[in-house]
Amino acid sequence: VLIGAYDGFGPGFLREIRREPGDWHFGGATVDENAPRILDLLASERGRYTQERQLQPEKDGPPIIYPVNVKRGMAGGYWVALGLALVLGYLLIKKPLVITGFWFRGPELGKDGEPVKR
């Protein structure tokens, strides 16, 4: 998640951030060249993906922004959903689904096809 100021005519549709504030740009950048156009960024508090490190301009170009969840692999919820789907699929294939209930039972029919009265 990042926050920037929308500018329909600006590069990347975000307002520039320069050293000094102006009418059409924000102030507070540490450098004039390759300053990021991001006002705030959701990032880790520690490590190599902190907000401060990500918003520092690279020597040869703009900063590189990394997503918050940089872990590899599937989330645990997906594994649980996959397991439940497999178990449910196995049960449906192994034993056919039989729906029973009092509302499905009709009257007992005799040999002539007429309801038997008891």
Rosetta constraint file for C-alpha pairs under 8 A:
AtomPair CA 1 CA 41 HARMONIC 6.01 0.50
AtomPair CA 1 CA 42 HARMONIC 5.33 0.50
AtomPair CA 2 CA 38 HARMONIC 6.75 0.50
AtomPair CA 2 CA 39 HARMONIC 7.52 0.50
AtomPair CA 2 CA 40 HARMONIC 5.62 0.50
AtomPair CA 2 CA 41 HARMONIC 4.33 0.50
AtomPair CA 2 CA 42 HARMONIC 6.19 0.50
AtomPair CA 3 CA 38 HARMONIC 5.85 0.50
AtomPair CA 3 CA 39 HARMONIC 5.43 0.50
AtomPair CA 3 CA 40 HARMONIC 5.02 0.50
AtomPair CA 3 CA 41 HARMONIC 6.37 0.50
AtomPair CA 4 CA 14 HARMONIC 6.18 0.50
AtomPair CA 4 CA 15 HARMONIC 7.32 0.50
AtomPair CA 4 CA 37 HARMONIC 6.36 0.50
AtomPair CA 4 CA 38 HARMONIC 4.74 0.50
AtomPair CA 4 CA 39 HARMONIC 5.15 0.50
AtomPair CA 4 CA 40 HARMONIC 7.11 0.50
AtomPair CA 5 CA 14 HARMONIC 5.45 0.50
AtomPair CA 5 CA 15 HARMONIC 5.51 0.50
AtomPair CA 5 CA 38 HARMONIC 7.85 0.50
AtomPair CA 5 CA 39 HARMONIC 7.65 0.50
AtomPair CA 6 CA 13 HARMONIC 5.74 0.50
AtomPair CA 6 CA 14 HARMONIC 4.71 0.50
AtomPair CA 6 CA 15 HARMONIC 6.18 0.50
AtomPair CA 7 CA 13 HARMONIC 4.85 0.50
AtomPair CA 7 CA 14 HARMONIC 4.93 0.50
AtomPair CA 7 CA 15 HARMONIC 5.38 0.50
AtomPair CA 8 CA 13 HARMONIC 5.14 0.50
AtomPair CA 8 CA 14 HARMONIC 7.49 0.50
AtomPair CA 9 CA 13 HARMONIC 6.24 0.50
AtomPair CA 10 CA 14 HARMONIC 5.68 0.50
AtomPair CA 10 CA 15 HARMONIC 5.91 0.50
AtomPair CA 10 CA 16 HARMONIC 7.59 0.50
AtomPair CA 11 CA 15 HARMONIC 7.59 0.50
AtomPair CA 14 CA 37 HARMONIC 6.21 0.50
AtomPair CA 15 CA 24 HARMONIC 7.13 0.50
AtomPair CA 15 CA 25 HARMONIC 5.64 0.50
AtomPair CA 15 CA 26 HARMONIC 7.33 0.50
AtomPair CA 15 CA 37 HARMONIC 6.35 0.50
AtomPair CA 16 CA 24 HARMONIC 7.89 0.50
AtomPair CA 16 CA 25 HARMONIC 5.12 0.50
AtomPair CA 16 CA 26 HARMONIC 6.39 0.50
AtomPair CA 16 CA 35 HARMONIC 7.86 0.50
AtomPair CA 16 CA 36 HARMONIC 7.72 0.50
AtomPair CA 16 CA 37 HARMONIC 5.35 0.50
AtomPair CA 17 CA 21 HARMONIC 7.74 0.50
AtomPair CA 17 CA 25 HARMONIC 5.66 0.50
AtomPair CA 17 CA 26 HARMONIC 4.58 0.50
AtomPair CA 17 CA 27 HARMONIC 5.44 0.50
AtomPair CA 17 CA 28 HARMONIC 6.80 0.50
AtomPair CA 17 CA 29 HARMONIC 5.81 0.50
AtomPair CA 17 CA 35 HARMONIC 6.55 0.50
AtomPair CA 17 CA 36 HARMONIC 6.97 0.50
AtomPair CA 17 CA 37 HARMONIC 5.68 0.50
AtomPair CA 17 CA 38 HARMONIC 7.96 0.50
AtomPair CA 18 CA 25 HARMONIC 6.88 0.50
AtomPair CA 18 CA 26 HARMONIC 6.12 0.50
AtomPair CA 18 CA 27 HARMONIC 4.89 0.50
AtomPair CA 18 CA 28 HARMONIC 6.17 0.50
AtomPair CA 18 CA 29 HARMONIC 4.92 0.50
AtomPair CA 18 CA 30 HARMONIC 7.82 0.50
AtomPair CA 18 CA 31 HARMONIC 7.31 0.50
AtomPair CA 18 CA 32 HARMONIC 5.76 0.50
AtomPair CA 18 CA 35 HARMONIC 7.14 0.50
AtomPair CA 19 CA 27 HARMONIC 5.02 0.50
AtomPair CA 19 CA 28 HARMONIC 4.92 0.50
AtomPair CA 19 CA 29 HARMONIC 4.58 0.50
AtomPair CA 19 CA 30 HARMONIC 6.26 0.50
AtomPair CA 19 CA 31 HARMONIC 6.71 0.50
AtomPair CA 19 CA 32 HARMONIC 6.47 0.50
AtomPair CA 20 CA 26 HARMONIC 7.25 0.50
AtomPair CA 20 CA 27 HARMONIC 4.42 0.50
AtomPair CA 20 CA 28 HARMONIC 6.32 0.50
AtomPair CA 20 CA 29 HARMONIC 7.76 0.50
AtomPair CA 21 CA 25 HARMONIC 6.06 0.50
AtomPair CA 21 CA 26 HARMONIC 4.72 0.50
AtomPair CA 21 CA 27 HARMONIC 3.75 0.50
AtomPair CA 21 CA 28 HARMONIC 7.25 0.50
AtomPair CA 22 CA 26 HARMONIC 6.30 0.50
AtomPair CA 22 CA 27 HARMONIC 7.13 0.50
AtomPair CA 29 CA 35 HARMONIC 6.26 0.50
AtomPair CA 30 CA 35 HARMONIC 7.42 0.50
AtomPair CA 31 CA 35 HARMONIC 6.04 0.50
AtomPair CA 34 CA 57 HARMONIC 5.89 0.50
AtomPair CA 34 CA 58 HARMONIC 7.70 0.50
AtomPair CA 34 CA 61 HARMONIC 6.04 0.50
AtomPair CA 34 CA 62 HARMONIC 4.87 0.50
AtomPair CA 34 CA 63 HARMONIC 7.55 0.50
AtomPair CA 35 CA 56 HARMONIC 7.79 0.50
AtomPair CA 35 CA 57 HARMONIC 6.00 0.50
AtomPair CA 35 CA 62 HARMONIC 6.78 0.50
AtomPair CA 35 CA 63 HARMONIC 7.83 0.50
AtomPair CA 36 CA 55 HARMONIC 6.32 0.50
AtomPair CA 36 CA 56 HARMONIC 7.75 0.50
AtomPair CA 36 CA 57 HARMONIC 6.87 0.50
AtomPair CA 36 CA 62 HARMONIC 6.56 0.50
AtomPair CA 36 CA 63 HARMONIC 6.47 0.50
AtomPair CA 38 CA 55 HARMONIC 7.88 0.50
AtomPair CA 41 CA 51 HARMONIC 6.28 0.50
AtomPair CA 42 CA 51 HARMONIC 7.14 0.50
AtomPair CA 42 CA 68 HARMONIC 7.02 0.50
AtomPair CA 43 CA 49 HARMONIC 6.57 0.50
AtomPair CA 43 CA 50 HARMONIC 5.47 0.50
AtomPair CA 43 CA 51 HARMONIC 5.29 0.50
AtomPair CA 43 CA 67 HARMONIC 7.88 0.50
AtomPair CA 43 CA 68 HARMONIC 5.74 0.50
AtomPair CA 44 CA 49 HARMONIC 6.05 0.50
AtomPair CA 44 CA 50 HARMONIC 4.98 0.50
AtomPair CA 44 CA 51 HARMONIC 6.97 0.50
AtomPair CA 44 CA 68 HARMONIC 6.96 0.50
AtomPair CA 45 CA 50 HARMONIC 5.55 0.50
AtomPair CA 45 CA 51 HARMONIC 7.52 0.50
AtomPair CA 46 CA 50 HARMONIC 5.72 0.50
AtomPair CA 48 CA 53 HARMONIC 6.77 0.50
AtomPair CA 49 CA 53 HARMONIC 6.39 0.50
AtomPair CA 49 CA 54 HARMONIC 6.14 0.50
AtomPair CA 49 CA 66 HARMONIC 7.05 0.50
AtomPair CA 50 CA 54 HARMONIC 6.23 0.50
AtomPair CA 51 CA 55 HARMONIC 6.15 0.50
AtomPair CA 52 CA 56 HARMONIC 6.43 0.50
AtomPair CA 54 CA 63 HARMONIC 6.32 0.50
AtomPair CA 54 CA 64 HARMONIC 6.22 0.50
AtomPair CA 54 CA 65 HARMONIC 5.76 0.50
AtomPair CA 54 CA 66 HARMONIC 7.49 0.50
AtomPair CA 55 CA 63 HARMONIC 5.82 0.50
AtomPair CA 55 CA 64 HARMONIC 7.59 0.50
AtomPair CA 55 CA 65 HARMONIC 7.49 0.50
AtomPair CA 56 CA 63 HARMONIC 5.96 0.50
AtomPair CA 57 CA 61 HARMONIC 6.77 0.50
AtomPair CA 57 CA 62 HARMONIC 5.22 0.50
AtomPair CA 57 CA 63 HARMONIC 4.47 0.50
AtomPair CA 58 CA 62 HARMONIC 5.62 0.50
AtomPair CA 58 CA 63 HARMONIC 5.31 0.50
AtomPair CA 58 CA 64 HARMONIC 7.79 0.50
AtomPair CA 66 CA 70 HARMONIC 7.48 0.50
AtomPair CA 74 CA 78 HARMONIC 6.66 0.50
AtomPair CA 74 CA 79 HARMONIC 7.35 0.50
AtomPair CA 75 CA 79 HARMONIC 7.03 0.50
AtomPair CA 76 CA 80 HARMONIC 6.42 0.50
AtomPair CA 77 CA 81 HARMONIC 6.19 0.50
AtomPair CA 78 CA 82 HARMONIC 6.05 0.50
AtomPair CA 79 CA 83 HARMONIC 6.12 0.50
AtomPair CA 80 CA 84 HARMONIC 6.22 0.50
AtomPair CA 81 CA 85 HARMONIC 6.14 0.50
AtomPair CA 82 CA 86 HARMONIC 6.20 0.50
AtomPair CA 83 CA 87 HARMONIC 6.22 0.50
AtomPair CA 84 CA 88 HARMONIC 6.03 0.50
AtomPair CA 85 CA 89 HARMONIC 5.96 0.50
AtomPair CA 86 CA 90 HARMONIC 6.08 0.50
AtomPair CA 87 CA 91 HARMONIC 6.20 0.50
AtomPair CA 88 CA 92 HARMONIC 6.18 0.50
AtomPair CA 89 CA 93 HARMONIC 6.21 0.50
AtomPair CA 90 CA 94 HARMONIC 5.87 0.50
AtomPair CA 91 CA 95 HARMONIC 5.87 0.50
AtomPair CA 91 CA 96 HARMONIC 7.91 0.50
AtomPair CA 92 CA 96 HARMONIC 5.68 0.50
AtomPair CA 92 CA 97 HARMONIC 6.30 0.50
AtomPair CA 100 CA 104 HARMONIC 6.69 0.50
AtomPair CA 101 CA 105 HARMONIC 7.10 0.50
AtomPair CA 107 CA 115 HARMONIC 5.83 0.50
AtomPair CA 107 CA 116 HARMONIC 7.25 0.50
AtomPair CA 108 CA 115 HARMONIC 5.63 0.50
AtomPair CA 108 CA 116 HARMONIC 5.76 0.50
AtomPair CA 109 CA 113 HARMONIC 5.38 0.50
AtomPair CA 109 CA 114 HARMONIC 5.37 0.50
AtomPair CA 109 CA 115 HARMONIC 4.40 0.50
AtomPair CA 109 CA 116 HARMONIC 5.52 0.50
AtomPair CA 110 CA 114 HARMONIC 5.59 0.50
AtomPair CA 110 CA 115 HARMONIC 6.06 0.50
AtomPair CA 110 CA 116 HARMONIC 5.63 0.50
